């Protein structure tokens, strides 16, 4: 989960404004913005996934972040998008990752390189 939080597999969601009168939205600074009919809104997954208001040390790789009592909602952990357009395969993907990791740990012996390479937060795809 932590790797997905730091390196979102997609840029985000792209939504086309279909309402005839357009779409009104409020920005974080309180300013109102009108998006006309036919225009697109792009929702970035990496920004909320690295928001210091939600995540302690947002740029740190902390695998135990998701093992505690704190539950993150779909608007805080946005890797699988949110709302109506949330990924329908998210639960399958998470379970499959657990199974693959368990199988790799069962079949292989891993040794960490010394020194450990630096973290790269660039997109993998």
C-alpha positions, 0 to 999 in steps of 0.5 A: 500500500505504501509503495502505491501511495508514493508511486501512483500507477496512473496520473489520475482521473480525467472527467469531462464536464457534461452539464450544459451550464458547466461545473462550479468548483471551489479551490483549496484557497476558497476561490471559485472556478467555473469549468465550461461544458465540454472541458476536462478536469484532471484529478491527480492521485499523487497530490493527495497521497503526499499531503502533509495534512493527512500523512505524517512525513509524506515523502518517507517510505513507511510500510507500517503506515497502513498497519495501525488503527488509522483508516484512510478513506478514498479521498485521502488514499487516492491510488484507486480513485474515488467515488463512482469512478473508483477502480472496480478491481481494487480489492482484487488487486490488493489481495493479489499483491498480498498473495504474490508477495507471500509466494515470492517470500516462500520461494526465494531468499532475498538479500538487501544490497548494501548500501541501499539505493536511494528512493525514486518517486518517479512514475513506474509506467 
